[in-house]
Structures are given as structure tokens and as C-alpha cells.
Amino acid sequence: MVTEERARRGTARTDGGAIAPETEEKELGDEMWRRRLGALLLRSPPASSSTAPSSCQHRRHHLLLPSEEPLALGRLARLFTSQAGSDGGDTLKPFIAFVLGGPGSGKGTQCTKIASDFGFAHLSAGDLLRHEIASGSEKGELILDIIKEGRIVPSEITVELIRKAMEMSNAKRVLIDGFPRCEENRIAFERIVGTEPDIVVFFDCPEDEMVKRLLSRNQGRVDDNIETIKKRLKVFENLNIPVVDYYSSRGKVHKIKATGTEDEIFDAVRRLFSSLSRRAYDM
């Protein structure tokens, strides 16, 4: 009976309100992804409990001005130098830093310097996804299939990879590069990992400077045209800035002016992390 009904719907005209074959195919495809993802997540270790919101909240807040000091900086300094925080039990959590910035802001280069100078494990969501695909695991095959279909990898998959990498690194300081990219990512991270970042470093770079850097860096590639770059910057503005605004309201954002040479920018970064060390030792 179900088969006959499906066949009838599939051959019906779309202008009469019946479901077109391609629409039904998309619905079946979506259901397939949900089932595969659900099966994988059920086999994952239990997620930590969290008080994170259950839905995306696109609240807008003013970014912290350079002269403003984030809240509880003394506690942040103690966490940075002790290199661990308690979750209320016997487990010690690492000091977590999110590093955010638009495409071409130079955050990747600065992350490498931060990890080297201040003893952070450097984690990149993109690198973790590529590594999982290369491993040939069932989850890697699912990620590859999703990407081939032109879909966005679910936040739960990406966050699980980050959580696993944090545990395997056994690092006391963790730098997460370019993540979360949107409010959905942020909420998933807080729900699954069970904590917020201790600090959010935001590389603030003017759009014209990011465009100039991307055109220079990507010269010779198919995506080095101004139209594609403008689209990437628009996506960043719409999805990533609300994350920065949210953490600004929580007193966690430290804004770095991302103009000048790499060394000049890192001087500002070094002053930030060095100040955390000095504050802790002065207490």
C-alpha cells in the first residue's frame, strides 16, 4: 500500500500540489543522514551535561573596546598559570582558548605562534575533519559523503572530533582555531564538551585588508576572485560575529588589532598572554 502511494505521488504533477519526485528524494536523503548520524553519536562516549541554551540565540552585543577589561581576569590568570580548571569532580579541564577572525585576518599564522610560545595544543576543526576522512573510519566516510552532497557537516560531528582530540592530547592548554563558526557550533560545543572557553581571542581586521590579503595569498586559485571573497566575508559577518558578540557579553573576548606585520600583531598577542602570567604571579 505504501509503495503504491509513493508511486502515485512520484508520478503526479507538481502544479497540482502533489510532491515531486525530487522533493521526496530529498526528504528520504535527509532522513538517511539523520539515521546515520544518530547511529554514530549513540556509539560515542556519553556527553557531559551542560546548561547551554537548547536553541540558537542570535543576540547582538557591542564588542569590547580595547580599553575595556573582561570580567574575572584574575581568575582567568590563575587558570592560565595553573593550566587546569575543575569540573566539580576529579577531572581537571584544560585552559581553552577560542581563536576567531575573518578569512584573511591572519589567525592561522598567529595560532602557530601562540602554540609555540605559550605551550598550547593547536586544534583546527578543518584539519580534524580531513584527518578523520583520511583515516577511512565509518565516521570519516559519513563526513566525506556529506561533503560530496554539498551539505554542512553537523556540529555534533565536528565537536565530537574536537572533544576527542582534546582528550587524546592530554594538554593543559588548548587552542581551538576558527571554531565555533556560528551560534549552532557554539551551543553544540558547550553542550557536548560541557564548558565554555576560558578566553576568546578575536583578530579584528578591516574588510579591505582581508580582501587584499586573500587576493595576494590565493593568487592562481579558482577562488581568488573578488566575488567569492566578498561572499566569504558576508558569511563570516552573518554567522561568526554573533558568536563574538555573545562571548563579549560574557566578558571573555580579547580583541587584537590585526593590521600591520605578523610580528607587530603577535606583539599584541604576546602582551595579552604574558599579562595573564604576570597577574597570576602577582596575586
TAWOJO-V75330 format. One line per field, one symbol per residue. phi: phi as a letter, one per 20 degrees, with the letter a starting at -180 (. if undefined). Layout:
phi->???
//
This chain:
phi->.fffffffffeffffdnfefgfffffffffffffffffffffefggfffbdffebfceedcffffgeedgflffffffffefmaceenceedeffdceccrffnfnfffffgffffecmeeedcgffffffffffmffffffgffffffmeefgggffffffgffffffleeccddembfebffggfffffefnbeffbcedeecfgffffffffffegnefdeeffffffffffgffdefgfffffffemdededfecofgffffgffffffffffffffef
//
